[in-house]
Amino acid sequence: MKYGLCNLSLVPLRFEASDRSEMVSQVLYGETFKVLDQRKKWSRIRLHYDSYEGYIDNLQYLEISEEDFKALNDLPRALSSDLVNIITRGDDQMIAISIGSNVAVSDFLNHQYEGHKVESILPKSAIVETALLYLNAPYLWGGKSPFGIDCSGFTQMVYKLCGYELLRDASQQATQGEALSFIEESEPGDLVFFDNEEGNIIHVGIIMEDHHIIHAHGKVRIDRLDHSGIFNREKRSHTHKLRVIKRIA
């Protein structure tokens, strides 16, 4: 088994071994993974954090030993908390990194990081405050940064910054936590899921106060939430059908 570390800012994780393939997620600076299969140009990997799998370009990661893989994953939690900041390499070249990057690995890479970071588990009350950092970020399928993010990437990154683990896709996240029966039982920071006509979970957002929701739909935005689903005031209609509310944190 081979192992890898993302030493670049934000690397696409693709469904197939092709630059033209769908981006299913992104690998942020400092993330570690197992290399399941390595070809001439591509490697199929499994991320350590959420076990998500996909293909990554062999030129876009650093191969590490099993010992280093284990040691890096045992490091104390340290995630960048600035929307964007700079890593300085040992040769004085710079790498721009996004919020949520794992800066705990910077010493291992001989990199310097002098920005803000979050090292402790934050109270649940910090979830909505953290979510607001992404407000107006454009929607991007597979995205996990303020420059482009999808609905489940948004909820996963917000929860990760606060110290709570979520799986990658909305349908996976819906299997976690405790289901609530009514909106009235919910509190800010709870997750709310939405399904399509076939009953498949296709969307997720974070509950705010006073029956509002923050979610990624076109962009990260705030809308009304009621017993039917998400009500978009601009369209004057419901855009998503409520399926279940979950308490994770």
C-alpha positions in Angstrom: 0.0 0.0 0.0 1.2 3.5 -0.9 0.3 6.7 0.8 0.1 10.4 -0.2 -0.1 13.9 1.1 -1.6 16.9 -0.7 1.2 19.6 -0.8 -0.7 21.9 -3.1 -3.6 24.3 -2.4 -6.7 22.6 -3.9 -6.5 19.5 -6.1 -9.5 18.1 -8.1 -10.6 14.6 -7.2 -12.1 13.0 -10.3 -14.6 10.2 -11.0 -12.4 8.7 -13.6 -8.7 8.8 -14.6 -9.1 11.7 -17.0 -8.7 15.5 -17.0 -12.1 15.6 -18.7 -13.8 13.5 -16.0 -16.3 14.9 -13.5 -14.8 16.4 -10.4 -16.5 14.6 -7.5 -14.6 16.4 -4.7 -11.4 18.3 -3.9 -8.3 17.5 -1.8 -7.2 20.4 0.3 -3.6 21.2 1.4 -2.5 18.9 4.1 -5.0 16.1 3.5 -3.6 12.5 3.6 -4.8 9.5 1.7 -4.1 5.9 0.8 -3.1 5.2 -2.8 -5.3 2.3 -3.9 -4.1 2.0 -7.5 -1.3 3.9 -9.3 -1.0 4.3 -13.1 1.3 6.2 -15.3 -0.6 9.5 -14.9 -3.3 8.9 -12.3 -3.8 7.4 -8.9 -7.0 6.2 -7.3 -7.0 7.3 -3.7 -9.1 7.0 -0.5 -9.0 10.1 1.6 -8.2 9.5 5.3 -10.7 12.0 6.6 -13.9 10.7 5.1 -12.9 7.6 3.1 -14.0 9.3 -0.2 -12.5 7.8 -3.3 -11.5 9.2 -6.7 -8.6 9.8 -9.1 -5.9 12.4 -8.6 -3.1 13.4 -11.0 0.3 11.9 -9.9 1.9 15.3 -10.3 -0.4 16.8 -7.7 0.6 15.1 -4.5 3.6 13.9 -2.5 4.1 10.2 -1.9 4.9 9.5 1.8 5.7 6.4 3.8 3.2 4.4 5.9 5.0 5.7 9.1 4.7 9.3 8.0 1.0 8.7 7.1 0.3 7.4 10.6 2.4 10.2 12.3 0.7 13.0 10.3 -2.8 11.7 11.1 -1.8 11.6 14.8 -0.8 15.3 14.9 -3.0 17.7 17.0 -5.8 19.4 15.0 -4.8 22.6 13.3 -6.9 24.0 10.4 -6.4 27.3 8.7 -9.3 29.6 9.6 -8.7 32.5 7.3 -10.7 32.4 4.0 -7.4 32.5 2.1 -3.8 32.7 3.4 -0.3 31.9 2.3 2.0 29.0 3.0 5.7 29.8 2.5 7.9 26.9 1.2 11.5 26.4 2.3 12.7 27.9 -1.0 10.6 31.1 -0.3 8.0 30.2 -2.9 4.4 30.8 -1.8 1.3 28.6 -2.0 -2.2 30.1 -1.5 -4.4 27.9 0.7 -8.1 27.9 1.5 -9.9 27.9 4.8 -10.0 24.4 6.3 -6.6 23.3 5.1 -4.6 21.1 7.4 -1.7 23.3 8.4 -0.6 20.8 11.1 1.6 19.2 8.3 3.5 22.4 7.5 6.5 21.5 9.7 6.8 18.1 8.0 6.8 19.8 4.6 9.3 22.5 5.7 6.5 25.1 5.1 5.8 28.2 7.1 2.2 29.2 8.1 1.6 32.4 10.1 -2.1 32.8 9.7 -5.0 32.1 12.0 -5.9 28.5 12.8 -8.5 26.6 14.7 -7.1 23.9 17.0 -9.9 23.0 19.4 -13.4 21.7 19.0 -15.8 24.6 18.9 -19.2 24.8 20.6 -22.3 24.1 18.4 -23.1 27.8 18.5 -20.1 28.4 16.3 -21.5 26.3 13.4 -23.7 29.1 11.9 -21.1 31.7 12.5 -18.6 29.6 10.6 -21.1 28.9 7.8 -21.5 32.6 7.3 -17.8 32.8 6.2 -18.8 31.0 3.0 -21.8 33.3 2.2 -22.0 34.1 -1.5 -19.4 31.5 -2.5 -20.5 30.2 -5.9 -21.9 26.8 -6.3 -19.4 24.3 -7.8 -20.1 20.5 -8.1 -17.4 18.8 -6.0 -16.1 22.1 -4.6 -14.9 22.6 -1.0 -13.6 26.2 -1.0 -15.0 29.7 -0.8 -14.2 30.0 -4.6 -16.6 27.2 -5.4 -18.5 24.7 -3.2 -21.4 22.3 -3.4 -24.1 21.7 -0.8 -22.5 18.8 1.0 -19.0 20.1 0.6 -20.3 23.3 2.4 -21.8 21.4 5.3 -18.8 19.1 5.6 -16.3 21.9 5.7 -18.3 24.0 8.2 -18.6 21.0 10.5 -14.9 20.1 10.0 -13.8 23.6 11.0 -15.9 23.3 14.2 -14.5 19.9 15.0 -17.3 17.6 13.9 -16.9 14.9 11.3 -19.3 14.5 8.4 -19.2 12.2 5.4 -18.8 13.8 1.9 -22.2 13.4 0.1 -25.6 14.6 1.3 -27.0 11.1 1.1 -24.1 9.9 3.2 -24.5 12.7 5.8 -28.2 11.8 6.1 -27.2 8.5 7.6 -25.5 10.2 10.5 -26.9 11.7 13.7 -30.3 11.7 15.4 -33.5 12.4 13.4 -35.8 15.1 14.6 -39.6 14.9 14.1 -40.4 18.6 13.7 -38.7 21.9 12.7 -39.7 23.2 16.1 -37.4 20.6 17.7 -34.4 21.9 15.8 -31.8 24.4 16.8 -29.2 26.4 14.9 -26.5 24.2 13.5 -28.7 21.2 12.9 -28.6 19.7 9.4 -31.7 19.5 7.1 -32.0 17.2 4.1 -34.1 17.4 1.0 -35.1 14.7 -1.5 -36.3 14.5 -5.1 -39.4 12.9 -6.6 -37.8 9.4 -6.4 -37.1 9.9 -2.7 -33.3 10.2 -3.0 -31.5 12.7 -0.8 -30.1 15.4 -3.1 -29.5 18.5 -0.9 -28.5 19.6 2.5 -28.2 22.8 4.5 -27.7 24.2 8.0 -30.5 25.5 10.1 -30.3 29.0 11.4 -32.5 30.9 13.9 -36.1 32.0 13.1 -36.8 29.3 10.5 -33.9 30.2 8.1 -31.4 28.0 6.4 -28.0 28.6 4.9 -27.1 26.3 2.0 -25.3 26.2 -1.4 -27.8 26.6 -4.2 -26.4 28.7 -7.0 -24.3 30.3 -4.3 -24.2 30.0 -0.5 -27.3 31.8 0.4 -29.9 32.2 3.2 -33.5 31.3 2.6 -36.7 30.6 4.6 -37.4 27.1 5.8 -40.9 25.7 6.5 -42.6 22.3 6.8 -42.6 21.9 3.0 -39.0 22.8 2.4 -36.9 25.8 1.3 -38.9 28.9 0.2 -37.0 31.2 -2.1 -38.4 34.7 -1.7 -36.9 35.9 -5.0 -38.6 33.1 -6.9 -41.6 33.2 -4.6 -41.7 29.4 -4.6 -40.3 26.3 -2.9 -37.0 25.1 -4.4 -36.4 21.9 -2.3 -38.7 19.4 -0.6 -38.0 18.7 3.1 -37.1 15.1 3.9 -35.5 14.9 7.4 -33.7 17.0 10.0 -30.7 15.6 11.7 -28.8 16.5 14.9 -25.1 15.7 14.5 -23.3 18.0 16.9 
